[in-house]
Amino acid sequence: MKRVFSILLLALLFLLSISPFWLLYIIADVLYIVLYYIVNYRRKVVDLNLLNAFPEKSAKERALIRKKYFRYLADLVVETVKLLTISHRQIAKRVFAPNPELIQEIFNKGQSVIGILGHYGNWEMNGLRFSQLYDEQRVIVYKPMSNIYFDTAFIRMRSRFGATLVSMKNTARKLVEYRNERSVTVLVGDQTPARSEIQYFTNFLNQPTAVFLGVEKLAKLTNTAVVFCDIRRVKRGYYQCAFIPLYLEPKLSAIHEITNAHVQYLEQRIRQELQYWLWSHRRWKFKPEDITENGY
């Protein structure tokens, strides 16, 4: 039954994805009403996250952020569906990269690049744009889904413009495989580690936050430059993604320095336009006092 439902739902999503953006945004307007006013999708999660992140804000201010977030979340859903069939030309039109030469300059020095972004703006659309810009090996790191049908569909979507999809646990092996080639690896840096994988907490949005150390470890292992992908929403359906150099010589950095830097940069971006981060994500599942076996 689950298999049939998954296949039918995916078929519906593919049909929706061939719709023009103007129609998808009409659907998004309806979806917003359903999510926000009818089903109250993860309302408690969003409210708790906003309260913990911004205790200095009034209840009225947080409610306004919540409402803006759900309006954007509806847009994010339909935009992501569109990515199943979106054309190369449309991606190039809708995501402007103001400084692609920064990555090329790093390549010219013989280094590879790790591009890190957060669950901010339409990270999927910007990831596709990133994979369009260069001819070098392109790797997108992903966290496999439990539903094999949706996992397969997302792998196909993310690899449509030539990127290689690599699961998080196989990333180090893949980068070592490419050690004699220039490559650009894109990954989301605000994933929540499993309890058994937690090694470090840093401060993020006013609270201790468990973070992966993968970016730092990979960069130091392969002396790969670390660049932050600064995503900004220009208007509905249009984005800008600027590349911000964080560490060009990662082997010279102190322990946790790279990790703290990309987390702090993401927080800075979030605070500038609060509604575009994934507030319905259960980001703070664990607290330092919950972890007794793993040091950090």
C-alpha positions in Angstrom: 0.0 0.0 0.0 2.8 2.4 0.9 4.5 1.6 -2.4 1.4 2.4 -4.4 0.7 5.6 -2.5 4.3 6.8 -3.0 4.3 6.1 -6.7 0.9 7.9 -7.1 2.1 10.9 -5.1 5.3 11.1 -7.1 3.3 10.9 -10.4 1.1 13.8 -9.2 4.2 15.9 -8.2 5.8 15.3 -11.6 2.5 16.5 -13.3 2.5 19.6 -11.1 6.1 20.3 -11.9 5.4 20.9 -15.5 3.0 23.7 -14.6 4.1 27.3 -15.1 5.3 29.2 -12.1 2.3 31.5 -12.0 0.0 28.5 -11.5 2.3 27.0 -8.9 2.2 30.2 -6.9 -1.6 30.1 -7.0 -1.3 26.7 -5.5 1.2 28.0 -3.0 -1.3 30.7 -1.8 -3.9 27.9 -1.1 -1.3 25.7 0.5 -0.3 28.5 2.9 -3.9 28.8 4.1 -4.1 25.0 4.6 -0.7 24.8 6.4 -1.2 27.8 8.6 -4.9 28.1 9.3 -6.3 24.6 8.9 -3.7 21.9 9.8 -1.4 24.0 11.9 1.6 22.3 10.5 4.3 22.0 13.1 3.1 25.2 14.7 4.4 24.2 18.2 7.8 23.4 16.8 8.0 26.8 15.0 6.8 28.6 18.1 9.3 26.9 20.4 12.2 27.5 18.0 11.3 31.2 17.7 10.9 31.6 21.4 14.2 30.0 22.2 16.0 31.9 19.4 14.5 35.3 20.1 13.3 35.5 23.8 13.8 39.3 23.6 11.1 39.6 21.0 7.4 40.1 21.9 4.8 37.4 21.3 3.4 39.6 18.6 6.7 40.0 16.8 7.3 36.2 16.9 3.8 35.6 15.5 4.5 37.9 12.6 7.8 36.0 11.8 5.8 32.7 12.0 3.2 33.9 9.6 5.8 35.2 7.1 7.6 31.9 7.5 4.6 29.8 6.6 3.8 32.0 3.6 7.4 31.4 2.3 7.3 27.7 3.2 4.3 27.2 0.8 6.4 28.9 -1.9 9.4 26.7 -1.1 7.3 23.6 -1.5 6.0 24.4 -5.0 9.4 25.7 -6.1 11.0 22.4 -5.0 8.3 20.4 -6.9 9.1 22.5 -10.0 12.8 21.5 -9.7 11.8 17.9 -10.8 11.4 19.2 -14.4 12.8 22.7 -14.5 15.0 23.6 -17.4 18.7 24.6 -17.4 17.7 28.0 -18.8 15.1 28.6 -16.1 17.6 27.8 -13.3 20.1 30.2 -14.8 17.5 32.9 -15.1 16.1 32.5 -11.5 19.4 32.2 -9.5 21.9 34.9 -10.1 25.5 34.2 -9.0 27.3 37.6 -8.8 30.8 36.3 -8.3 31.4 32.8 -9.8 35.0 33.9 -10.6 35.8 33.4 -6.9 35.5 29.6 -7.2 37.4 29.7 -10.5 40.3 31.6 -8.9 40.5 28.9 -6.3 40.5 26.2 -9.0 43.3 28.0 -10.8 45.4 27.7 -7.6 45.0 23.9 -7.8 42.5 23.7 -4.9 39.1 22.1 -4.7 36.1 23.8 -3.0 33.6 22.9 -0.3 30.5 25.1 -0.7 28.4 25.2 2.5 24.9 26.5 2.8 22.0 26.2 5.3 18.3 25.3 5.1 17.8 28.9 4.1 16.0 30.2 1.1 15.6 27.6 -1.6 18.8 25.7 -1.0 17.7 23.0 -3.5 17.3 25.5 -6.4 20.6 27.2 -5.5 22.4 23.8 -5.3 21.3 23.1 -8.9 22.6 26.5 -10.0 25.9 25.8 -8.3 26.2 22.5 -10.3 25.7 24.5 -13.6 28.5 26.9 -13.1 31.6 24.7 -13.5 33.0 21.8 -15.5 35.0 20.3 -12.7 33.8 17.4 -10.6 30.6 18.5 -8.8 29.4 16.7 -5.7 26.2 17.2 -3.8 26.2 15.7 -0.3 22.8 14.5 0.8 21.1 12.7 3.7 19.2 9.6 2.3 15.4 9.5 2.9 13.7 6.5 4.5 11.2 6.3 1.6 13.2 4.7 -1.3 10.8 6.2 -4.0 11.2 9.8 -2.8 14.9 9.2 -2.2 15.3 8.1 -5.8 13.3 11.1 -7.1 15.4 13.6 -5.1 18.6 12.0 -6.3 17.5 12.4 -9.9 16.4 16.0 -9.3 19.6 17.0 -7.6 21.8 15.4 -10.2 20.0 16.7 -13.3 22.7 19.1 -14.3 25.7 16.9 -13.9 26.4 16.7 -10.2 27.3 13.4 -8.4 25.1 12.6 -5.4 27.0 11.2 -2.4 25.5 10.2 0.9 27.0 11.9 4.0 28.7 8.8 5.3 30.6 8.4 1.9 31.7 12.0 1.5 35.3 11.6 2.8 35.9 8.6 0.5 34.6 10.5 -2.5 36.7 13.6 -1.9 39.8 11.4 -1.4 38.9 9.7 -4.7 39.0 13.2 -6.3 42.2 14.3 -4.6 44.0 14.6 -7.9 41.2 16.5 -9.6 39.6 19.8 -8.9 36.1 19.4 -7.5 33.3 21.5 -5.9 31.3 19.8 -3.1 28.1 21.3 -1.9 26.5 20.4 1.4 24.0 21.7 4.0 25.8 22.6 7.2 22.9 22.9 9.7 21.8 19.2 9.7 21.2 17.7 13.1 23.6 14.8 14.0 22.3 11.6 15.4 22.8 11.3 19.1 25.6 8.8 18.7 27.4 11.1 16.2 27.5 14.3 18.4 31.0 15.4 19.1 30.6 19.2 19.5 28.1 21.9 20.5 28.4 25.5 19.4 26.2 28.5 20.0 23.6 29.0 17.3 20.5 31.2 17.5 20.9 31.8 21.3 21.2 28.1 22.3 23.8 25.3 22.4 23.5 23.4 19.1 24.9 20.1 18.1 26.7 20.3 14.8 28.6 18.0 12.4 32.3 18.5 12.2 32.4 17.1 8.7 33.1 20.3 6.8 36.1 21.1 9.0 37.5 17.5 8.9 37.1 17.2 5.2 38.6 20.6 4.5 41.7 19.9 6.6 42.1 16.3 5.3 42.2 17.5 1.7 43.2 21.2 2.1 40.0 22.1 0.4 38.9 25.8 0.5 35.7 26.5 2.3 33.2 28.9 0.8 29.8 29.9 2.2 26.9 30.1 -0.3 25.1 33.3 0.8 21.5 32.9 -0.5 19.2 35.8 -0.7 15.6 35.9 -2.0 15.3 38.7 -4.5 11.6 38.3 -5.2 9.1 35.4 -5.6 10.9 32.7 -7.4 14.2 34.6 -7.8 17.4 34.3 -5.8 20.9 35.5 -5.5 23.8 33.3 -4.4 27.1 35.0 -3.6 30.2 33.0 -2.7 31.9 34.2 0.5 35.4 32.8 1.2 35.7 31.5 4.8 38.9 29.5 4.8 41.3 29.3 1.8 44.0 27.5 3.9 42.0 25.2 6.2 45.0 23.3 7.4 46.1 26.5 9.2 42.9 26.9 11.1 42.4 26.0 14.8 40.2 23.2 16.0 36.5 24.1 15.6 37.4 27.4 14.0 35.9 26.5 10.6 32.8 24.9 12.2 32.1 28.0 14.3 32.7 30.3 11.3 30.1 28.7 9.0 27.6 28.4 11.8 28.0 32.1 12.7 27.8 33.2 9.1 24.5 31.3 8.7 23.1 32.9 11.8 24.1 36.3 10.6 22.2 35.7 7.3 19.1 34.3 9.2 18.9 37.4 11.4 18.9 39.7 8.4 15.7 38.1 7.0 14.2 35.7 9.5 11.4 34.1 7.6 13.6 32.2 5.1 15.1 29.7 7.5 13.5 26.3 8.0 11.9 27.0 11.4 9.7 23.9 11.3 12.9 21.8 11.4 13.4 20.0 14.8 16.9 21.4 15.0 17.5 21.3 18.7 16.7 17.7 19.6 19.6 17.3 21.9 21.2 19.5 24.7 24.7 19.2 26.0 23.4 17.6 29.3 21.7 14.9 27.2 25.0 13.6 25.9 26.9 11.5 28.3 29.0 9.2 26.1 30.4 11.4 23.4 32.8 14.3 24.3 32.7 17.5 22.4 
